[in-house]
Amino acid sequence: MEYYGAGVDMLLSELKIGETAKVISIENHSFTRRLMEMGFCNGVSVEVYLKGMSKSLRVYKVKNTLIALRKETADKINVIPV
């Protein structure tokens, strides 16, 4: 696992709206390859853009693209806040 700077690693799902973090790893998950194809790669900045009406859905901004993920998928992405 690469280290991208000061901070404590956390799950993408733990970030609040407006916060930005860098992806440090994605846990082995059946959806891992698809996440990487959508831009969730190590070192990429991700911003929490919007919270859905249900608590389990959030929209993330990755490389100028908005992507909606369920909490259980975001729980598989480890990040470091920037």
Backbone as JSON, one array per atom type, in Angstrom:
{
  "sequence": "MEYYGAGVDMLLSELKIGETAKVISIENHSFTRRLMEMGFCNGVSVEVYLKGMSKSLRVYKVKNTLIALRKETADKINVIPV",
  "N": [[0.84, -1.17, 0.0], [0.61, 2.17, -0.89], [1.76, 5.29, 0.45], [0.33, 8.4, 0.8], [0.54, 10.83, 2.15], [0.2, 12.91, 5.13], [-2.12, 11.88, 7.59], [-4.97, 9.91, 8.57], [-5.95, 6.75, 7.49], [-9.17, 5.96, 6.16], [-12.56, 4.87, 5.53], [-14.19, 5.43, 2.4], [-16.91, 5.87, 2.65], [-17.13, 7.13, 5.1], [-16.57, 9.81, 4.89], [-17.66, 13.25, 4.87], [-20.12, 15.36, 3.23], [-18.7, 17.41, 0.77], [-16.09, 16.98, 1.58], [-12.78, 15.95, 0.65], [-10.7, 13.31, -0.52], [-7.9, 11.05, -1.02], [-7.7, 8.08, -2.85], [-6.44, 5.12, -1.47], [-6.51, 2.38, -1.46], [-8.43, -0.44, -2.66], [-10.55, -2.75, -1.37], [-10.61, -6.29, -1.97], [-13.21, -7.15, -3.95], [-16.19, -8.09, -5.62], [-16.85, -6.07, -7.31], [-14.62, -4.57, -7.76], [-12.98, -4.32, -10.11], [-14.69, -2.92, -11.83], [-15.02, -0.54, -10.37], [-12.44, 0.51, -10.59], [-12.35, 0.93, -13.33], [-14.16, 3.0, -13.48], [-12.71, 5.03, -12.42], [-11.81, 5.02, -9.79], [-8.98, 4.76, -8.67], [-5.75, 4.06, -7.16], [-4.4, 6.88, -5.54], [-6.01, 8.77, -6.73], [-8.05, 11.68, -6.47], [-11.06, 12.06, -4.65], [-14.21, 13.48, -4.22], [-16.82, 13.99, -1.91], [-19.86, 14.56, -3.13], [-22.69, 14.72, -3.05], [-25.44, 13.74, -1.03], [-27.7, 11.08, -1.08], [-31.3, 10.62, -0.91], [-31.82, 8.36, 0.57], [-29.95, 6.97, 3.23], [-28.04, 5.24, 2.38], [-26.97, 5.89, -0.09], [-24.69, 7.79, -1.98], [-23.22, 10.47, -3.86], [-20.26, 10.77, -5.67], [-17.49, 12.74, -6.74], [-15.28, 12.13, -9.21], [-12.5, 12.69, -11.07], [-13.83, 14.79, -12.57], [-16.26, 13.56, -13.02], [-19.45, 12.49, -12.0], [-20.39, 10.0, -9.76], [-22.55, 7.62, -8.47], [-22.66, 5.73, -5.53], [-23.46, 2.94, -3.49], [-23.51, 2.62, 0.09], [-22.41, 0.19, 1.02], [-20.67, -0.46, -1.06], [-18.92, 1.77, -1.11], [-17.75, 1.32, 1.32], [-15.71, -0.42, 0.77], [-13.62, 1.0, -0.19], [-10.64, 2.44, 0.61], [-9.39, 5.45, 1.94], [-7.43, 8.53, 2.26], [-7.93, 11.5, 3.88], [-7.62, 14.76, 2.41]],
  "CA": [[0.0, 0.0, 0.0], [1.39, 3.4, -0.96], [1.41, 6.31, 1.43], [0.19, 9.64, 0.05], [0.68, 12.04, 2.95], [-0.23, 12.85, 6.51], [-3.55, 11.61, 7.78], [-5.35, 8.56, 8.97], [-6.81, 6.18, 6.46], [-10.54, 5.72, 6.55], [-13.38, 4.39, 4.43], [-14.81, 6.49, 1.61], [-18.26, 6.1, 3.17], [-17.05, 7.91, 6.34], [-16.39, 11.23, 4.59], [-18.86, 14.09, 4.86], [-20.32, 16.1, 1.99], [-17.73, 18.48, 0.56], [-14.73, 16.54, 1.91], [-12.01, 15.33, -0.43], [-9.7, 12.34, -0.06], [-7.22, 10.28, -2.06], [-7.87, 6.62, -2.76], [-5.2, 4.42, -1.2], [-6.69, 0.97, -1.83], [-9.78, -0.96, -2.79], [-10.59, -4.14, -0.89], [-11.03, -7.27, -2.97], [-14.67, -7.15, -4.0], [-16.61, -8.46, -6.96], [-17.05, -4.84, -8.07], [-13.34, -3.85, -7.77], [-12.55, -3.99, -11.48], [-15.59, -1.88, -12.34], [-14.67, 0.7, -9.66], [-11.21, 1.02, -11.19], [-12.72, 1.42, -14.66], [-14.87, 4.27, -13.29], [-11.76, 6.06, -11.99], [-11.39, 4.87, -8.39], [-7.66, 4.13, -8.68], [-4.86, 4.57, -6.13], [-3.88, 8.23, -5.72], [-7.01, 9.66, -7.34], [-8.86, 12.47, -5.53], [-12.5, 11.82, -4.68], [-14.96, 14.42, -3.39], [-18.21, 13.62, -1.62], [-20.57, 15.63, -3.81], [-24.1, 14.81, -2.72], [-26.0, 12.62, -0.28], [-29.01, 10.71, -1.59], [-32.39, 10.66, 0.06], [-31.6, 7.26, 1.49], [-28.62, 7.1, 3.84], [-27.1, 4.3, 1.79], [-26.53, 6.32, -1.41], [-23.96, 9.07, -2.08], [-22.64, 10.78, -5.16], [-18.86, 11.16, -5.54], [-16.9, 13.36, -7.92], [-13.98, 11.53, -9.53], [-12.04, 13.14, -12.39], [-14.91, 15.57, -13.19], [-17.4, 12.69, -13.29], [-20.25, 12.18, -10.82], [-20.67, 8.57, -9.68], [-23.33, 7.26, -7.29], [-22.3, 4.44, -4.94], [-24.11, 2.54, -2.24], [-22.6, 2.6, 1.23], [-21.67, -1.08, 1.09], [-19.58, -0.41, -2.04], [-17.98, 2.78, -0.63], [-17.05, 0.72, 2.47], [-14.59, -1.21, 0.27], [-12.59, 1.92, -0.71], [-9.87, 3.09, 1.68], [-8.9, 6.77, 1.51], [-6.78, 9.44, 3.21], [-8.44, 12.86, 3.65], [-6.62, 15.77, 2.01]],
  "C": [[0.89, 1.24, 0.0], [0.88, 4.4, 0.05], [1.42, 7.66, 0.72], [0.29, 10.91, 0.87], [0.17, 11.83, 4.35], [-1.73, 12.59, 6.58], [-3.79, 10.17, 8.14], [-6.24, 7.99, 7.89], [-8.17, 5.84, 7.02], [-11.3, 5.19, 5.34], [-14.0, 5.57, 3.69], [-16.19, 6.85, 2.16], [-18.28, 6.96, 4.44], [-16.88, 9.41, 6.11], [-17.72, 11.96, 4.58], [-18.95, 14.84, 3.52], [-19.35, 17.27, 1.91], [-16.3, 18.08, 0.87], [-14.1, 15.82, 0.72], [-10.97, 14.4, 0.17], [-9.05, 11.69, -1.26], [-7.43, 8.8, -1.8], [-6.51, 6.0, -2.48], [-5.31, 2.93, -1.51], [-8.17, 0.64, -1.95], [-9.73, -2.42, -2.35], [-11.08, -5.05, -2.0], [-12.54, -7.45, -2.88], [-15.06, -7.5, -5.43], [-16.74, -7.26, -7.89], [-15.74, -4.06, -8.24], [-12.92, -3.42, -9.17], [-13.4, -2.85, -12.05], [-15.31, -0.53, -11.67], [-13.43, 1.33, -10.28], [-11.48, 1.58, -12.59], [-13.43, 2.77, -14.58], [-13.96, 5.37, -12.77], [-11.29, 5.97, -10.56], [-10.09, 4.08, -8.34], [-6.8, 4.76, -7.57], [-4.33, 5.96, -6.5], [-4.86, 9.23, -6.29], [-7.8, 10.39, -6.25], [-10.34, 12.21, -5.76], [-13.16, 12.82, -3.74], [-16.36, 13.88, -3.16], [-19.05, 14.79, -2.11], [-21.99, 15.82, -3.32], [-24.52, 13.56, -1.95], [-27.39, 12.34, -0.81], [-30.06, 10.77, -0.5], [-32.3, 9.5, 1.06], [-30.17, 7.38, 2.02], [-27.58, 6.21, 3.15], [-26.56, 4.74, 0.43], [-25.86, 7.69, -1.35], [-23.42, 9.23, -3.48], [-21.23, 11.32, -4.93], [-18.38, 11.77, -6.85], [-15.5, 12.8, -8.09], [-13.61, 11.97, -10.94], [-13.16, 13.84, -13.18], [-16.11, 14.73, -13.62], [-18.13, 12.42, -11.99], [-20.67, 10.72, -10.87], [-21.41, 8.28, -8.38], [-22.91, 5.86, -6.83], [-23.15, 4.19, -3.7], [-23.06, 2.5, -1.14], [-21.77, 1.32, 1.28], [-20.55, -1.16, 0.06], [-18.52, 0.58, -1.58], [-17.19, 2.27, 0.58], [-15.83, -0.09, 2.04], [-13.44, -0.34, -0.22], [-11.94, 2.64, 0.45], [-9.26, 4.38, 1.15], [-8.14, 7.47, 2.64], [-7.32, 10.83, 2.91], [-7.31, 13.81, 3.28], [-7.1, 17.15, 2.39]]
}
